[in-house]
Every structure is written in structure tokens, then in C-alpha cells.
Amino acid sequence: MAEEPYALSASGLVMRFGGLLATNNVSLNLKKGARHALIGPNGAGKTTFVNLLTGVLRPSSGTIHLDGRDITTLPMHKRSARGLVRTFQINQLFETLTPLETLAAVVGERSGLGSKMWRLLGADRNITERCHALLEQFRLLDVMSRPTSQLPYGKRRQLEIAIALACEPRVLLLDEPVAGVPASERSDILAIINALPADMSILLIEHDMDLVFSFANRMTVLVNGALLMEADPLTVSNDPRVKEVYLGHGAGTDETAQSEVRYA
Ligand SMILES: Nc1ncnc2c1ncn2[C@@H]1O[C@H](COP(=O)(O)OP(=O)(O)OP(=O)(O)O)[C@@H](O)[C@H]1O
């Protein structure tokens, strides 16, 4: 019997910015239902790697497959339509909308309603029910009618993840979901992340080691644009090289572990 393809597979990715080698032959395979974390000190190349996966950047070489299909040259919106979704960064447009309106727009768009969504908002039962379920799942019911600009920061991050989920991802790239969130507002986000559907394949990019170790059962460590190691969390946390370049400096203080700039 043929083996099931990886949900997402990046193979030998290379990204050069002029003479700078930001991604140096990095491979990463996400199994279906993966809880995988991507870590590394500042400047290790995490954002560049995620930009390659999502299609913001085109790799200098290497390939990316989603469910066994080559998406290396596919534009961003087509990757998202095929189920590869990154947590949405709130932009100006959404500041004046409420979480309910924002989610209705995304769910409506996803259902193929496009601009008709505004007419149907509240009238289409499927959309209303889906929005309500998302607001509940992401603990946003209490703020669903407030303009996004007035939400506490933690709620905004919850809305970002809710928007991504409204896109019905099969593979979700969670980009620093607790960055900037005060400790007092983190517990809801942790609970939400831990309750995401088990068959969804998730890659978490995060500096917060408490979150990384409570979430991931597989970890990839990048240093200086290259793969340092991939292993289970215990092996990673016990590896002296990892301690030296990253963990030893503590979460959130890894500016001191700033990678050497590498030139090819
Ligand atoms: N568009 C670009 N042009 C030139 N250099 C870039 C560009 N984007 C990233 N870099 C460089 O590539 C390297 C990797 O950066 P990247 O942002 O991917 O690291 P990171 O691990 O995400 O860092 P952080 O944790 O601080 O967000 C850095 O040296 C950065 O300066």
C-alpha cells in the first residue's frame, strides 16, 4: 500500500537575499495532525522559511509539496485555497469591523458569496451559525460586537487565529500567537491552541518556550538559516548545541543569541 503523503513537505529550501543565505538547504515534513514547532534565535530564518512555505517568497531552490502536490510556484492565495493557511495579521481594514463582521466576511468569501455577503449577513443561517461557532471556539462572544480596534491585545490574537480557522485550513502555520500578549491574557490562547482539531496539521513558530513545550511533539531548530536538528521536545531540550545557541538564553531574551550573519 502506498504511504500517505506528508500534509506539508519542504525539501532542500534555499533562499538568498543578495549575498545573504537566509535559508540554507532546509527540509521539514509535517505529518497529518502534526503538532510541530519551529524554533531558533532571532535572525535564524524562521520568518523567511514561513514566507517560503506560504508563497510570500519564491525559493532560490528546493521544493514544497502540500498533500503530495507540488506547490513551489503556486501564488499565496492558491495555497490558501488548497488549505495551507497562516495566521492572519490584523490590518487596518479590520480595525473598524467587529469580530462578528470580520468573520462573516471571511466565512462569506469562503462560501463563494463575495460581496453579496454584506446583504446576507444575518440572513444566511449557515454563515451565522458558522460565525457563532467560531466566536465561541475562540472565546470572542463577549467582544463580538466591539470594533476590533477596542479589543484587548489577547483577544485580537484570538481573532487572528479565528480568521485563519474560518479559511478551513488543513495545514495551519501559527506565527507567534502569544507574541506581545501579557501573561494575564495568555491562558485563553493556550487553551484555544491546545483544542484545535486533532486532524489539522500545525506548525507553530514561537519564542515562548512554555507554549512550545506544552504544544509540540516534534521540533525543528533553525540556526543561522540552517537546520540544527529535528527531534522530539525532550531530545531537543537536552541537546547541548540547542542549549548553547538558544534555550540557555531563555525565552524572549534571545537577542543575546543573535545569530552571526552568514554570507554565501
Ligand atoms: N527581505 C530581506 N532582505 C534581506 N535580508 C533579509 C530579508 N528578510 C530577512 N532577511 C535576513 O534574513 C535573516 C533571517 O531573518 P528572519 O526574519 O527570517 O529570521 P527569524 O528567525 O524570523 O528572526 P526573528 O525571530 O527575529 O523574527 C536575517 O539575517 C535577516 O536580516
The ligand as an SDF file (V2000), in Angstrom:
LIG
                    3D

 31 33  0  0  0  0  0  0  0  0999 V2000
   13.7920   40.7810    2.5760 N   0  0  0  0  0  0  0  0  0  0  0  0
   15.0160   40.5840    3.1000 C   0  0  0  0  0  0  0  0  0  0  0  0
   16.1030   41.1130    2.5180 N   0  0  0  0  0  0  0  0  0  0  0  0
   17.3350   40.9010    3.0530 C   0  0  0  0  0  0  0  0  0  0  0  0
   17.5860   40.1870    4.1430 N   0  0  0  0  0  0  0  0  0  0  0  0
   16.5360   39.6300    4.7610 C   0  0  0  0  0  0  0  0  0  0  0  0
   15.1990   39.8100    4.2960 C   0  0  0  0  0  0  0  0  0  0  0  0
   14.3640   39.1380    5.1230 N   0  0  0  0  0  0  0  0  0  0  0  0
   15.1350   38.5790    6.0730 C   0  0  0  0  0  0  0  0  0  0  0  0
   16.4330   38.8930    5.8790 N   0  0  0  0  0  0  0  0  0  0  0  0
   17.5790   38.4220    6.6840 C   0  0  0  0  0  0  0  0  0  0  0  0
   17.4920   37.0170    6.7440 O   0  0  0  0  0  0  0  0  0  0  0  0
   17.8990   36.5570    8.0370 C   0  0  0  0  0  0  0  0  0  0  0  0
   16.7900   35.7170    8.6450 C   0  0  0  0  0  0  0  0  0  0  0  0
   15.7300   36.5790    9.0390 O   0  0  0  0  0  0  0  0  0  0  0  0
   14.3250   36.0500    9.5580 P   0  0  0  0  0  0  0  0  0  0  0  0
   13.4610   37.2530    9.7760 O   0  0  0  0  0  0  0  0  0  0  0  0
   13.8100   35.0220    8.6320 O   0  0  0  0  0  0  0  0  0  0  0  0
   14.7080   35.3950   10.9460 O   0  0  0  0  0  0  0  0  0  0  0  0
   13.7630   34.9790   12.1700 P   0  0  0  0  0  0  0  0  0  0  0  0
   14.2900   33.6890   12.6770 O   0  0  0  0  0  0  0  0  0  0  0  0
   12.3520   35.0180   11.7430 O   0  0  0  0  0  0  0  0  0  0  0  0
   14.0310   36.1310   13.2050 O   0  0  0  0  0  0  0  0  0  0  0  0
   13.0430   36.6900   14.3720 P   0  0  0  0  0  0  0  0  0  0  0  0
   12.9110   35.6100   15.3650 O   0  0  0  0  0  0  0  0  0  0  0  0
   13.8230   37.8500   14.8980 O   0  0  0  0  0  0  0  0  0  0  0  0
   11.7510   37.0850   13.7360 O   0  0  0  0  0  0  0  0  0  0  0  0
   18.2490   37.7970    8.8520 C   0  0  0  0  0  0  0  0  0  0  0  0
   19.6550   37.9870    8.7780 O   0  0  0  0  0  0  0  0  0  0  0  0
   17.5090   38.8980    8.1410 C   0  0  0  0  0  0  0  0  0  0  0  0
   18.1600   40.1350    8.2980 O   0  0  0  0  0  0  0  0  0  0  0  0
  1  2  1  0
  2  3  1  0
  2  7  2  0
  3  4  2  0
  4  5  1  0
  5  6  2  0
  6  7  1  0
  6 10  1  0
  7  8  1  0
  8  9  2  0
  9 10  1  0
 10 11  1  0
 11 12  1  0
 11 30  1  0
 12 13  1  0
 13 14  1  0
 13 28  1  0
 14 15  1  0
 15 16  1  0
 16 17  2  0
 16 18  1  0
 16 19  1  0
 19 20  1  0
 20 21  2  0
 20 22  1  0
 20 23  1  0
 23 24  1  0
 24 25  2  0
 24 26  1  0
 24 27  1  0
 28 29  1  0
 28 30  1  0
 30 31  1  0
M  END
$$$$
